Amino acid sequence: MLYAGVPENDVADWMGHSSTDVLREHYHYIFEGAEQRGRAAIATMLTPGADDPTEASEVA
């Protein structure tokens, strides 16, 4: 899966690549650190008040 949650094979097809290997070869920088970014995004979503800027400012 790409960062946005779209399957790699779909993106490769949309972009006219013959395989996901070609996609990864050309856009390798997107995949670097994707797991850590995903984990951080999930942790933020699970943090109470993380999506409410007014709560964040009250805590600070």
All heavy atoms as a GROMACS GRO file, in nm:
protein
  459
    1MET      N    1   0.083  -0.119   0.000
    1MET     CA    2   0.000   0.000   0.000
    1MET      C    3   0.087   0.124   0.000
    1MET      O    4   0.189   0.130   0.066
    1MET     CB    5  -0.087   0.005   0.125
    1MET     CG    6  -0.194  -0.097   0.135
    1MET     SD    7  -0.342  -0.031   0.063
    1MET     CE    8  -0.449  -0.166   0.097
    2LEU      N    9   0.041   0.222  -0.071
    2LEU     CA   10   0.108   0.350  -0.067
    2LEU      C   11   0.063   0.426   0.057
    2LEU      O   12  -0.032   0.388   0.125
    2LEU     CB   13   0.072   0.432  -0.192
    2LEU     CG   14   0.131   0.381  -0.322
    2LEU    CD1   15   0.079   0.464  -0.438
    2LEU    CD2   16   0.282   0.387  -0.318
    3TYR      N   17   0.129   0.536   0.084
    3TYR     CA   18   0.101   0.617   0.202
    3TYR      C   19  -0.047   0.654   0.212
    3TYR      O   20  -0.104   0.653   0.318
    3TYR     CB   21   0.189   0.742   0.197
    3TYR     CG   22   0.177   0.831   0.314
    3TYR    CD1   23   0.222   0.790   0.439
    3TYR    CD2   24   0.121   0.957   0.303
    3TYR    CE1   25   0.213   0.872   0.548
    3TYR    CE2   26   0.112   1.040   0.412
    3TYR     CZ   27   0.158   0.997   0.535
    3TYR     OH   28   0.148   1.079   0.643
    4ALA      N   29  -0.111   0.682   0.101
    4ALA     CA   30  -0.251   0.724   0.101
    4ALA      C   31  -0.347   0.606   0.113
    4ALA      O   32  -0.467   0.624   0.115
    4ALA     CB   33  -0.283   0.802  -0.025
    5GLY      N   34  -0.295   0.484   0.122
    5GLY     CA   35  -0.380   0.368   0.137
    5GLY      C   36  -0.424   0.306   0.005
    5GLY      O   37  -0.508   0.217   0.003
    6VAL      N   38  -0.369   0.353  -0.104
    6VAL     CA   39  -0.403   0.300  -0.237
    6VAL      C   40  -0.308   0.185  -0.268
    6VAL      O   41  -0.188   0.198  -0.252
    6VAL     CB   42  -0.390   0.410  -0.344
    6VAL    CG1   43  -0.424   0.356  -0.481
    6VAL    CG2   44  -0.477   0.529  -0.309
    7PRO      N   45  -0.361   0.071  -0.311
    7PRO     CA   46  -0.274  -0.042  -0.345
    7PRO      C   47  -0.174  -0.007  -0.455
    7PRO      O   48  -0.208   0.060  -0.553
    7PRO     CB   49  -0.372  -0.150  -0.395
    7PRO     CG   50  -0.503  -0.113  -0.333
    7PRO     CD   51  -0.502   0.037  -0.326
    8GLU      N   52  -0.052  -0.050  -0.437
    8GLU     CA   53   0.056  -0.020  -0.532
    8GLU      C   54   0.023  -0.066  -0.674
    8GLU      O   55   0.055   0.004  -0.771
    8GLU     CB   56   0.186  -0.087  -0.487
    8GLU     CG   57   0.240  -0.033  -0.358
    8GLU     CD   58   0.352  -0.119  -0.304
    8GLU    OE1   59   0.412  -0.198  -0.380
    8GLU    OE2   60   0.381  -0.106  -0.185
    9ASN      N   61  -0.039  -0.183  -0.687
    9ASN     CA   62  -0.068  -0.232  -0.821
    9ASN      C   63  -0.168  -0.143  -0.894
    9ASN      O   64  -0.160  -0.125  -1.016
    9ASN     CB   65  -0.115  -0.378  -0.820
    9ASN     CG   66  -0.236  -0.401  -0.734
    9ASN    OD1   67  -0.257  -0.332  -0.634
    9ASN    ND2   68  -0.316  -0.498  -0.770
   10ASP      N   69  -0.262  -0.082  -0.820
   10ASP     CA   70  -0.355   0.012  -0.883
   10ASP      C   71  -0.281   0.134  -0.935
   10ASP      O   72  -0.304   0.180  -1.048
   10ASP     CB   73  -0.463   0.057  -0.784
   10ASP     CG   74  -0.565  -0.052  -0.756
   10ASP    OD1   75  -0.567  -0.154  -0.829
   10ASP    OD2   76  -0.643  -0.036  -0.660
   11VAL      N   77  -0.193   0.189  -0.853
   11VAL     CA   78  -0.117   0.308  -0.893
   11VAL      C   79  -0.029   0.276  -1.013
   11VAL      O   80  -0.020   0.354  -1.108
   11VAL     CB   81  -0.033   0.364  -0.777
   11VAL    CG1   82   0.053   0.481  -0.822
   11VAL    CG2   83  -0.123   0.405  -0.661
   12ALA      N   84   0.037   0.160  -1.010
   12ALA     CA   85   0.121   0.120  -1.123
   12ALA      C   86   0.039   0.112  -1.251
   12ALA      O   87   0.082   0.160  -1.356
   12ALA     CB   88   0.189  -0.014  -1.094
   13ASP      N   89  -0.080   0.054  -1.242
   13ASP     CA   90  -0.169   0.046  -1.359
   13ASP      C   91  -0.208   0.185  -1.408
   13ASP      O   92  -0.202   0.214  -1.528
   13ASP     CB   93  -0.295  -0.033  -1.327
   13ASP     CG   94  -0.272  -0.182  -1.314
   13ASP    OD1   95  -0.165  -0.231  -1.359
   13ASP    OD2   96  -0.360  -0.251  -1.257
   14TRP      N   97  -0.251   0.272  -1.316
   14TRP     CA   98  -0.295   0.406  -1.353
   14TRP      C   99  -0.184   0.485  -1.421
   14TRP      O  100  -0.208   0.565  -1.509
   14TRP     CB  101  -0.341   0.485  -1.231
   14TRP     CG  102  -0.459   0.427  -1.160
   14TRP    CD1  103  -0.555   0.344  -1.211
   14TRP    CD2  104  -0.493   0.446  -1.023
   14TRP    NE1  105  -0.647   0.311  -1.114
   14TRP    CE2  106  -0.612   0.372  -0.997
   14TRP    CE3  107  -0.436   0.516  -0.918
   14TRP    CZ2  108  -0.673   0.369  -0.873
   14TRP    CZ3  109  -0.498   0.514  -0.794
   14TRP    CH2  110  -0.615   0.441  -0.773
   15MET      N  111  -0.059   0.461  -1.376
   15MET     CA  112   0.054   0.537  -1.430
   15MET      C  113   0.116   0.470  -1.553
   15MET      O  114   0.211   0.521  -1.610
   15MET     CB  115   0.158   0.557  -1.321
   15MET     CG  116   0.103   0.641  -1.206
   15MET     SD  117   0.224   0.680  -1.081
   15MET     CE  118   0.308   0.814  -1.162
   16GLY      N  119   0.062   0.354  -1.590
   16GLY     CA  120   0.110   0.286  -1.710
   16GLY      C  121   0.237   0.205  -1.691
   16GLY      O  122   0.302   0.168  -1.788
   17HIS      N  123   0.272   0.177  -1.564
   17HIS     CA  124   0.390   0.094  -1.538
   17HIS      C  125   0.355  -0.053  -1.557
   17HIS      O  126   0.243  -0.095  -1.530
   17HIS     CB  127   0.442   0.117  -1.396
   17HIS     CG  128   0.489   0.257  -1.371
   17HIS    ND1  129   0.574   0.324  -1.455
   17HIS    CD2  130   0.462   0.343  -1.270
   17HIS    CE1  131   0.597   0.445  -1.407
   17HIS    NE2  132   0.530   0.459  -1.294
   18SER      N  133   0.455  -0.131  -1.599
   18SER     CA  134   0.430  -0.273  -1.625
   18SER      C  135   0.421  -0.355  -1.497
   18SER      O  136   0.368  -0.466  -1.498
   18SER     CB  137   0.541  -0.329  -1.714
   18SER     OG  138   0.667  -0.310  -1.653
   19SER      N  139   0.473  -0.303  -1.387
   19SER     CA  140   0.468  -0.376  -1.260
   19SER      C  141   0.491  -0.280  -1.144
   19SER      O  142   0.532  -0.165  -1.164
   19SER     CB  143   0.576  -0.485  -1.257
   19SER     OG  144   0.704  -0.426  -1.246
   20THR      N  145   0.468  -0.330  -1.024
   20THR     CA  146   0.496  -0.248  -0.906
   20THR      C  147   0.647  -0.230  -0.889
   20THR      O  148   0.689  -0.134  -0.825
   20THR     CB  149   0.435  -0.310  -0.779
   20THR    OG1  150   0.484  -0.442  -0.762
   20THR    CG2  151   0.284  -0.310  -0.785
   21ASP      N  152   0.727  -0.319  -0.945
   21ASP     CA  153   0.873  -0.302  -0.938
   21ASP      C  154   0.914  -0.173  -1.008
   21ASP      O  155   1.001  -0.100  -0.959
   21ASP     CB  156   0.946  -0.421  -1.002
   21ASP     CG  157   0.932  -0.549  -0.922
   21ASP    OD1  158   0.904  -0.540  -0.799
   21ASP    OD2  159   0.948  -0.657  -0.980
   22VAL      N  160   0.853  -0.145  -1.122
   22VAL     CA  161   0.883  -0.022  -1.195
   22VAL      C  162   0.839   0.098  -1.111
   22VAL      O  163   0.912   0.198  -1.099
   22VAL     CB  164   0.815  -0.021  -1.334
   22VAL    CG1  165   0.835   0.112  -1.404
   22VAL    CG2  166   0.865  -0.137  -1.419
   23LEU      N  167   0.722   0.090  -1.053
   23LEU     CA  168   0.672   0.197  -0.967
   23LEU      C  169   0.770   0.223  -0.852
   23LEU      O  170   0.809   0.337  -0.828
   23LEU     CB  171   0.535   0.158  -0.910
   23LEU     CG  172   0.471   0.257  -0.814
   23LEU    CD1  173   0.418   0.377  -0.890
   23LEU    CD2  174   0.361   0.190  -0.735
   24ARG      N  175   0.813   0.117  -0.786
   24ARG     CA  176   0.907   0.132  -0.674
   24ARG      C  177   1.042   0.187  -0.721
   24ARG      O  178   1.104   0.266  -0.650
   24ARG     CB  179   0.927  -0.001  -0.603
   24ARG     CG  180   0.808  -0.040  -0.518
   24ARG     CD  181   0.836  -0.172  -0.445
   24ARG     NE  182   0.737  -0.192  -0.343
   24ARG     CZ  183   0.743  -0.142  -0.220
   24ARG    NH1  184   0.845  -0.068  -0.184
   24ARG    NH2  185   0.648  -0.165  -0.134
   25GLU      N  186   1.087   0.147  -0.839
   25GLU     CA  187   1.216   0.195  -0.891
   25GLU      C  188   1.212   0.346  -0.913
   25GLU      O  189   1.307   0.416  -0.879
   25GLU     CB  190   1.248   0.124  -1.022
   25GLU     CG  191   1.379   0.167  -1.084
   25GLU     CD  192   1.404   0.097  -1.217
   25GLU    OE1  193   1.366  -0.021  -1.230
   25GLU    OE2  194   1.460   0.163  -1.307
   26HIS      N  195   1.102   0.395  -0.967
   26HIS     CA  196   1.093   0.537  -0.999
   26HIS      C  197   1.053   0.624  -0.880
   26HIS      O  198   1.087   0.742  -0.875
   26HIS     CB  199   0.992   0.560  -1.112
   26HIS     CG  200   1.041   0.511  -1.244
   26HIS    ND1  201   1.140   0.576  -1.315
   26HIS    CD2  202   1.006   0.402  -1.316
   26HIS    CE1  203   1.164   0.508  -1.427
   26HIS    NE2  204   1.083   0.403  -1.430
   27TYR      N  205   0.980   0.567  -0.785
   27TYR     CA  206   0.926   0.646  -0.674
   27TYR      C  207   0.968   0.589  -0.539
   27TYR      O  208   0.895   0.597  -0.441
   27TYR     CB  209   0.774   0.653  -0.683
   27TYR     CG  210   0.728   0.711  -0.815
   27TYR    CD1  211   0.683   0.626  -0.916
   27TYR    CD2  212   0.733   0.847  -0.839
   27TYR    CE1  213   0.644   0.678  -1.039
   27TYR    CE2  214   0.694   0.899  -0.961
   27TYR     CZ  215   0.649   0.813  -1.061
   27TYR     OH  216   0.611   0.865  -1.182
   28HIS      N  217   1.088   0.536  -0.532
   28HIS     CA  218   1.137   0.472  -0.410
   28HIS      C  219   1.133   0.564  -0.290
   28HIS      O  220   1.110   0.520  -0.178
   28HIS     CB  221   1.280   0.419  -0.431
   28HIS     CG  222   1.378   0.527  -0.462
   28HIS    ND1  223   1.444   0.596  -0.366
   28HIS    CD2  224   1.417   0.578  -0.582
   28HIS    CE1  225   1.523   0.687  -0.423
   28HIS    NE2  226   1.508   0.678  -0.555
   29TYR      N  227   1.152   0.693  -0.310
   29TYR     CA  228   1.155   0.788  -0.199
   29TYR      C  229   1.020   0.795  -0.126
   29TYR      O  230   1.016   0.830  -0.009
   29TYR     CB  231   1.197   0.927  -0.249
   29TYR     CG  232   1.106   0.983  -0.356
   29TYR    CD1  233   0.995   1.059  -0.324
   29TYR    CD2  234   1.132   0.957  -0.491
   29TYR    CE1  235   0.912   1.108  -0.421
   29TYR    CE2  236   1.050   1.007  -0.589
   29TYR     CZ  237   0.940   1.083  -0.555
   29TYR     OH  238   0.858   1.131  -0.653
   30ILE      N  239   0.912   0.761  -0.194
   30ILE     CA  240   0.780   0.761  -0.131
   30ILE      C  241   0.771   0.649  -0.028
   30ILE      O  242   0.709   0.664   0.077
   30ILE     CB  243   0.668   0.745  -0.236
   30ILE    CG1  244   0.664   0.868  -0.326
   30ILE    CG2  245   0.533   0.721  -0.170
   30ILE    CD1  246   0.570   0.854  -0.443
   31PHE      N  247   0.834   0.537  -0.058
   31PHE     CA  248   0.823   0.419   0.026
   31PHE      C  249   0.917   0.424   0.146
   31PHE      O  250   0.892   0.359   0.246
   31PHE     CB  251   0.850   0.293  -0.056
   31PHE     CG  252   0.751   0.276  -0.168
   31PHE    CD1  253   0.784   0.313  -0.296
   31PHE    CD2  254   0.625   0.225  -0.143
   31PHE    CE1  255   0.692   0.298  -0.399
   31PHE    CE2  256   0.534   0.211  -0.245
   31PHE     CZ  257   0.567   0.247  -0.374
   32GLU      N  258   1.025   0.502   0.137
   32GLU     CA  259   1.121   0.511   0.246
   32GLU      C  260   1.056   0.578   0.366
   32GLU      O  261   1.005   0.688   0.357
   32GLU     CB  262   1.245   0.589   0.202
   32GLU     CG  263   1.324   0.518   0.094
   32GLU     CD  264   1.434   0.604   0.035
   32GLU    OE1  265   1.450   0.720   0.073
   32GLU    OE2  266   1.503   0.550  -0.054
   33GLY      N  267   1.054   0.509   0.478
   33GLY     CA  268   0.997   0.564   0.600
   33GLY      C  269   0.846   0.559   0.607
   33GLY      O  270   0.786   0.612   0.699
   34ALA      N  271   0.782   0.494   0.509
   34ALA     CA  272   0.635   0.490   0.506
   34ALA      C  273   0.578   0.420   0.630
   34ALA      O  274   0.476   0.465   0.683
   34ALA     CB  275   0.586   0.421   0.379
   35GLU      N  276   0.643   0.315   0.675
   35GLU     CA  277   0.591   0.244   0.792
   35GLU      C  278   0.594   0.334   0.916
   35GLU      O  279   0.495   0.340   0.990
   35GLU     CB  280   0.672   0.117   0.819
   35GLU     CG  281   0.616   0.036   0.935
   35GLU     CD  282   0.688  -0.096   0.956
   35GLU    OE1  283   0.765  -0.139   0.868
   35GLU    OE2  284   0.668  -0.154   1.063
   36GLN      N  285   0.701   0.407   0.934
   36GLN     CA  286   0.711   0.496   1.049
   36GLN      C  287   0.609   0.610   1.040
   36GLN      O  288   0.546   0.646   1.141
   36GLN     CB  289   0.853   0.556   1.060
   36GLN     CG  290   0.959   0.456   1.096
   36GLN     CD  291   1.010   0.377   0.976
   36GLN    OE1  292   0.972   0.403   0.861
   36GLN    NE2  293   1.095   0.279   1.001
   37ARG      N  294   0.589   0.665   0.920
   37ARG     CA  295   0.488   0.770   0.903
   37ARG      C  296   0.349   0.717   0.932
   37ARG      O  297   0.268   0.785   0.994
   37ARG     CB  298   0.495   0.829   0.762
   37ARG     CG  299   0.619   0.912   0.735
   37ARG     CD  300   0.609   0.989   0.603
   37ARG     NE  301   0.580   0.907   0.487
   37ARG     CZ  302   0.672   0.846   0.412
   37ARG    NH1  303   0.799   0.860   0.440
   37ARG    NH2  304   0.636   0.775   0.307
   38GLY      N  305   0.323   0.595   0.887
   38GLY     CA  306   0.193   0.534   0.912
   38GLY      C  307   0.168   0.512   1.059
   38GLY      O  308   0.060   0.541   1.112
   39ARG      N  309   0.269   0.460   1.129
   39ARG     CA  310   0.256   0.437   1.273
   39ARG      C  311   0.233   0.568   1.347
   39ARG      O  312   0.152   0.577   1.439
   39ARG     CB  313   0.379   0.366   1.327
   39ARG     CG  314   0.390   0.222   1.286
   39ARG     CD  315   0.518   0.159   1.342
   39ARG     NE  316   0.540   0.028   1.293
   39ARG     CZ  317   0.488  -0.082   1.347
   39ARG    NH1  318   0.413  -0.074   1.454
   39ARG    NH2  319   0.512  -0.200   1.294
   40ALA      N  320   0.305   0.673   1.308
   40ALA     CA  321   0.289   0.804   1.372
   40ALA      C  322   0.149   0.859   1.348
   40ALA      O  323   0.087   0.915   1.438
   40ALA     CB  324   0.395   0.901   1.322
   41ALA      N  325   0.098   0.842   1.226
   41ALA     CA  326  -0.036   0.891   1.194
   41ALA      C  327  -0.141   0.818   1.276
   41ALA      O  328  -0.235   0.880   1.328
   41ALA     CB  329  -0.064   0.874   1.045
   42ILE      N  330  -0.126   0.687   1.290
   42ILE     CA  331  -0.222   0.610   1.369
   42ILE      C  332  -0.214   0.650   1.516
   42ILE      O  333  -0.317   0.668   1.583
   42ILE     CB  334  -0.198   0.459   1.352
   42ILE    CG1  335  -0.237   0.418   1.210
   42ILE    CG2  336  -0.276   0.378   1.455
   42ILE    CD1  337  -0.194   0.278   1.172
   43ALA      N  338  -0.093   0.668   1.568
   43ALA     CA  339  -0.077   0.709   1.708
   43ALA      C  340  -0.143   0.844   1.732
   43ALA      O  341  -0.209   0.865   1.834
   43ALA     CB  342   0.071   0.714   1.744
   44THR      N  343  -0.130   0.935   1.635
   44THR     CA  344  -0.193   1.067   1.648
   44THR      C  345  -0.344   1.054   1.648
   44THR      O  346  -0.412   1.119   1.728
   44THR     CB  347  -0.149   1.159   1.533
   44THR    OG1  348  -0.007   1.176   1.541
   44THR    CG2  349  -0.215   1.294   1.541
   45MET      N  350  -0.397   0.968   1.561
   45MET     CA  351  -0.542   0.949   1.555
   45MET      C  352  -0.596   0.892   1.685
   45MET      O  353  -0.708   0.920   1.724
   45MET     CB  354  -0.580   0.856   1.439
   45MET     CG  355  -0.560   0.918   1.305
   45MET     SD  356  -0.608   0.814   1.163
   45MET     CE  357  -0.630   0.653   1.226
   46LEU      N  358  -0.516   0.810   1.753
   46LEU     CA  359  -0.562   0.745   1.876
   46LEU      C  360  -0.537   0.829   2.001
   46LEU      O  361  -0.574   0.789   2.110
   46LEU     CB  362  -0.493   0.608   1.889
   46LEU     CG  363  -0.527   0.508   1.779
   46LEU    CD1  364  -0.448   0.380   1.799
   46LEU    CD2  365  -0.676   0.479   1.775
   47THR      N  366  -0.475   0.946   1.985
   47THR     CA  367  -0.448   1.034   2.097
   47THR      C  368  -0.571   1.121   2.119
   47THR      O  369  -0.611   1.196   2.030
   47THR     CB  370  -0.326   1.123   2.069
   47THR    OG1  371  -0.214   1.037   2.043
   47THR    CG2  372  -0.295   1.214   2.185
   48PRO      N  373  -0.632   1.113   2.238
   48PRO     CA  374  -0.751   1.195   2.264
   48PRO      C  375  -0.722   1.343   2.242
   48PRO      O  376  -0.621   1.396   2.288
   48PRO     CB  377  -0.782   1.167   2.411
   48PRO     CG  378  -0.717   1.035   2.439
   48PRO     CD  379  -0.595   1.030   2.351
   49GLY      N  380  -0.810   1.409   2.166
   49GLY     CA  381  -0.797   1.552   2.141
   49GLY      C  382  -0.698   1.588   2.034
   49GLY      O  383  -0.681   1.706   2.004
   50ALA      N  384  -0.633   1.491   1.973
   50ALA     CA  385  -0.532   1.522   1.872
   50ALA      C  386  -0.590   1.591   1.750
   50ALA      O  387  -0.522   1.669   1.685
   50ALA     CB  388  -0.458   1.396   1.829
   51ASP      N  389  -0.717   1.565   1.720
   51ASP     CA  390  -0.779   1.626   1.603
   51ASP      C  391  -0.853   1.756   1.636
   51ASP      O  392  -0.912   1.817   1.551
   51ASP     CB  393  -0.874   1.527   1.535
   51ASP     CG  394  -0.985   1.481   1.627
   51ASP    OD1  395  -0.973   1.502   1.751
   51ASP    OD2  396  -1.085   1.427   1.579
   52ASP      N  397  -0.848   1.798   1.763
   52ASP     CA  398  -0.916   1.918   1.805
   52ASP      C  399  -0.814   2.021   1.853
   52ASP      O  400  -0.760   2.010   1.963
   52ASP     CB  401  -1.013   1.885   1.918
   52ASP     CG  402  -1.098   2.004   1.959
   52ASP    OD1  403  -1.070   2.118   1.914
   52ASP    OD2  404  -1.193   1.984   2.037
   53PRO      N  405  -0.783   2.121   1.769
   53PRO     CA  406  -0.680   2.219   1.805
   53PRO      C  407  -0.710   2.294   1.934
   53PRO      O  408  -0.621   2.337   2.004
   53PRO     CB  409  -0.673   2.313   1.687
   53PRO     CG  410  -0.769   2.264   1.586
   53PRO     CD  411  -0.841   2.146   1.641
   54THR      N  412  -0.838   2.311   1.966
   54THR     CA  413  -0.872   2.384   2.089
   54THR      C  414  -0.834   2.303   2.213
   54THR      O  415  -0.789   2.359   2.312
   54THR     CB  416  -1.022   2.420   2.095
   54THR    OG1  417  -1.100   2.299   2.089
   54THR    CG2  418  -1.060   2.510   1.980
   55GLU      N  419  -0.850   2.171   2.206
   55GLU     CA  420  -0.808   2.087   2.319
   55GLU      C  421  -0.658   2.088   2.333
   55GLU      O  422  -0.607   2.093   2.444
   55GLU     CB  423  -0.858   1.943   2.300
   55GLU     CG  424  -1.004   1.926   2.332
   55GLU     CD  425  -1.042   1.780   2.338
   55GLU    OE1  426  -0.963   1.698   2.388
   55GLU    OE2  427  -1.152   1.748   2.290
   56ALA      N  428  -0.585   2.085   2.222
   56ALA     CA  429  -0.439   2.084   2.227
   56ALA      C  430  -0.387   2.211   2.290
   56ALA      O  431  -0.293   2.209   2.369
   56ALA     CB  432  -0.381   2.066   2.087
   57SER      N  433  -0.449   2.327   2.258
   57SER     CA  434  -0.401   2.451   2.315
   57SER      C  435  -0.434   2.460   2.464
   57SER      O  436  -0.362   2.522   2.540
   57SER     CB  437  -0.460   2.570   2.240
   57SER     OG  438  -0.601   2.572   2.253
   58GLU      N  439  -0.543   2.400   2.507
   58GLU     CA  440  -0.578   2.401   2.647
   58GLU      C  441  -0.482   2.318   2.730
   58GLU      O  442  -0.451   2.351   2.843
   58GLU     CB  443  -0.720   2.348   2.667
   58GLU     CG  444  -0.826   2.441   2.613
   58GLU     CD  445  -0.965   2.381   2.617
   58GLU    OE1  446  -0.979   2.272   2.677
   58GLU    OE2  447  -1.058   2.440   2.560
   59VAL      N  448  -0.432   2.208   2.671
   59VAL     CA  449  -0.340   2.119   2.742
   59VAL      C  450  -0.204   2.184   2.756
   59VAL      O  451  -0.137   2.170   2.856
   59VAL     CB  452  -0.329   1.983   2.668
   59VAL    CG1  453  -0.222   1.896   2.730
   59VAL    CG2  454  -0.463   1.913   2.668
   60ALA      N  455  -0.163   2.260   2.654
   60ALA     CA  456  -0.030   2.321   2.653
   60ALA      C  457  -0.011   2.427   2.755
   60ALA      O  458  -0.080   2.474   2.828
   60ALA     CB  459   0.000   2.378   2.515
   0.00000   0.00000   0.00000
